[in-house]
Amino acid sequence: MTRAKLFRFFQTYAVLILVAVLILVLTSLSDSFLTTRNLLNILNQNAPLAIMASAMTLVIIAGGFDLSVAAIFAMGSVSAAWIGLNVDPYLGLFLAPFIGLAFGLVNGIVITQLNVHSFLATIATSLIFKGIAVVISDGRLISVRDDAFTWLGRGRFLGIFNSIWMMVIFALVLTFLLTRTTFGRRVFAVGGNEEASILSGIRSDRIKIATFALAGFAAGLASIITTSRVALGQASAGQGLELQAIAAVILGGTSIYGGQGAVWRSLAGVFLLALINNGFNILNADPFFRDLTTGLVILAAIGVSAIGQRGR
């Protein structure tokens, strides 16, 4: 195996290697780690983040960044709770993802039509979306203690949390879109070389708008899981999730320069972050070292991505 092939192999599967090493270490340090209950709890707690990271993968592959998904998450939370409390619980849960989709479309249109970098545009829209969430909730918690509302976040099917089923189904759908459809090939083309993709007849603006719309939908979908679980809608919900989602995607080996990545690797990145957090909780270790370890791992992943880009 040549040096280049070895590096590509490591870049693709490094996150799985790290996950395997962490599982072995935590299993040896704690008897309570490798149990069905603990593993299901890890997946349940991180399902909303995994859903958002799955969609963020497409955004980054297409060459963009979305820093507004946490604000869209907050919008989904207060919208679902307000509609659930004042109109109908099922309608609130149903509409929130599509409200997220609408805000994602706004992001895509602003970025493509005004020719603004996605980093700057989504910072601005996140402030607007967060402000709307505060207005809707009047800065208060919206409590919806109704079984018709909480079943989604707290219920189980075949012994597995509903949130885990939703995460798996959503990730499989996005994987199919990315790897088995013309749309997916165009996402890679736009992220790899936008000018060349335009010359080949691809409408890059439409592809970008679609990826941001999917990210908005995912944030709305993730929000109803969390809001249903805690039976509360709040404008502060989802704070920091945008950075965690981007970190998970980068940890999974998706290039920050676009044109390269996979949904399954982003899910592995989420699981890696979750294992680090769960491990420090089980071992009662100082949270400072948890943050330090997470930061070092993310920095290493960015370094690998940068080296890979130079190699390309």
N, C-alpha and C positions, 0 to 999 in steps of 0.2 A: 504493500500500500504506500503510495507516494505521500509526501508531506502535505500537499494540497488536499488530497482525499482524506487524510487523517484529520486535518483541521476541519473540513466540512462535516465529517462524521461527528466530531466533538461538538461543533457548533449546533448540529441538529439534535443530538441526543444528550447533551450535557445536563439539561434540566432533569431528564429521567434518571441519569446517573446520580445526581445530587439528591433527588427524591428517595432513591433506593438506599443511599448511604445514610440519609437522615432517619429513614424508617428503621434501619438496622441499629443505629446508635440509640434512638429513643426506645426501641424495644428492649435493648440490653440494659437501659438505665431505669426503665419503669415498667412494672407488670401491668399497669392500667392503660398503657398506650395502645398496644395491638389487640384491642377488643372491638367487637362489632359495634357496641354502643358508642365508643369513643370515635371510631372512624365515621359512623353515620352522623354523629354530632358535628364533626369537622366539615363534612360535605354539606350538611344542612345549613350551618352557620355561614359558609362561604359560597353557597349557591348563587345569591344575588350578585356577588362580585364576579363569579365565574361567568354568569350570563353577560354582564357588562364587558368583561375582558374578551369574550368570544366575538362580540360585535366590534369592539375597539380594534381587534386584529385586522379586520377588513379596512377600517379607516387608516391604520398605519401602513398596511401593505399598499394602499392607494396613494400614500405619500402625505397623509394628513395627521393631525392631532385633534382630539376633542377634549377640551378642558371644561366643557359645560355639562357633562353627563351627571355630575353630582347635583347640579342645580335642577336638571331635568328629573332626576330621582326625587328631589324635594317636591317639585311640581306634581309628579305622579303620586307622591304620598299624600299631600294635602287635597289633591283633586279626588283621589279614590275615597279618602275619608269623608270629605265634604259631601260628595254625591251619595256615598253610602249612608251617611247620617240623615241627609235631607231628602233624598229621592229613593234610592234602592241600593242595598249592599252589593248585589250581583252586578248591577249596572256600573257602580263605582269601580269594581275590580276589572270589569271588561273594558271600560273606556280609558283608564289610565295609560296603558301601553300605547294607545292610539294618540293620546295627547302628547306623549313622548315622541311618537313618530312625527307629529306635526311640528314640534319644536326642532327636531332633527332636520326636517326639511327646511326650516327657516335658516338653520346653520349652513346647510349646503348651498342654499340660494345666495345668502350673504357672501359666502366665501367665493363662489364662482362668478357671481354677477358683479360684485364690487372688486373682485381680484385682490382680496385681502388674505394674508396668510392665515391659515386655520388656527394657529396658536393664538394670534392676537384677536381674531374674530370671535373665537369661542370663549376667551376671557371676558370680552365685552358682553356677549349674549348670556353668559353664566350669571353676570350681575343683574341683567334684566329678568331672567327667568327666576332667580332667587327673590327678587323684589316682588314679582307677581305672586310667588308662593306666600310671601309674608302678607301681602294684601288679602289674598283669599282666606288665609287662616287667622288674620288679624293678630298675628304674632303669638297665637295661643295653640295649645294642643287640641286636636280634634279627636275625641274618643268615640270609637264605634264598637261597643261591646255586644256584638250580635253574632250568633253562630253562623249566620249566612255570610258574614264578612270574615270571620277568623278561620274558617275551615281550610282555606288555601294555605295559610302559613303554618298552621298547627296540625293539620290532618296528615294521615298516612294512607298509602295504597299498597297493599301486599306487604305491609310492615315497613315500608320505606317512605320517608317524608315526601310530600307532594313537591316540595321545592327541588328535591334531587331529581325527580322525574322531569320536571320542567327544564332544569339545567341540561340534562342529558338530551332531551328532545330538541331543545333550541340549538345546542352545540352540533348535533347531527345534521339539522337543517342547514346551518351555516356552513358546515363542512361540505355538504353536498353542493351548495351554491358555489362555494369557492373552488372545488376540485372537479366538478362534473358538469358545469354549465358554461355557456358563452360569457355570461356575466362575470363569473369567477376569473376566467382567462383575461378578460378586459381589466379587471381590478389589478391583476399582476402586471399587465402591460402598462397601464397608466402609472403605477408606482415605479416600475422599472425604468421607463423612459417616456414621459408624457408627450414630448414633441413627436417622437417616432410613432406613438399610438395615434395621435391626431392625424398624422400623414397617412396612416394606414386605414383611416376612416372611422376610428373610434371616437365617439362623442364623450370626451373625458369629463366634461362638466356634469353630464348626466350620471356617470359612474360615481363621481365624488359625491354628488347630492344623494345618491342611493345609499352609499356607505354611511353618511351622516344620519340619514333617515333610519337606517337599521340600528345605529348606535343609540338614537333617541328612543326607538321602540324598545330596545334592550333595557335602557335605563328605566323606562316606565314599567316594563315587565318585572324587573328586579325590585322596583319600589313596592309593588303590590304584595310581593312575598313578605317583605319586611314589615310593611304597614299592617298586613293581615295578621302577622305573627304577634306583633306587640299591641294590636288593636288601637293604634294611635297614628294620626297623621300630623306631621310637624314640618315647618319650613326649614328646620336645621337638620333634617334627615339626610343621610348620605354624605355628610361632610368628609372630605378627604378621599372618597371612593374613586374619583377621577385619577388621582395619582397612583393609587393602589392598582387600578385596572391597567394603566400604562406600564407600571412596574412589572406586573405579571406578564404582560405581552412581551416586554423586552427580555425578561428572564427566560421566556419560552423560546428565544432565539429569533423572533421576528425583527427584521432589520429596521432600525429607526430611520433609515434612508429610503424605505419603501421597496416594493418589488419582491419581497421575500418573507415568508412566514406561513404558519399553519394554526388552525384553531386548537387542535389537540395539544400543541406545544404551549399555547397560552393557558389552557386548563391545567397543564402540568405546572406552569409558573404560579398559578393561583394556589395549587395544592402545596407547592414548595413554601410559599409565604405562610400558608396556614399551618404547615408542620413546624416551621420555626416558631410561630406564635404559640402553638399548642405545646410544643416541647418546653419552652420557657415557662409556661403556666404550670405544666405538670411538675417540673423540677423546682418551682418557686424561685427561679433565678431573677436577678436584678433586671428590670425592664430596660435599663440603659444598655445592657449588653445585647438584648434582643434587637433594639433599634440599630445598634452598631453592627451586629451581624447581618441584619437585613440590608443595611446600606452598603456594606462591603460586597455582598453577593450581587446586588443590583449594579454596583459600579463595575464589577468584574464582567457582568453580562454585557454592559454597554461597551466595555473595552473589546470584548470578543466580536461584537457587532461592528465596531469601527475597523478592527483589523480585517474582518471579512469583507467589508466594503472596499478597503484599499486593495485587497486581493482581487476583487472583481474588476 
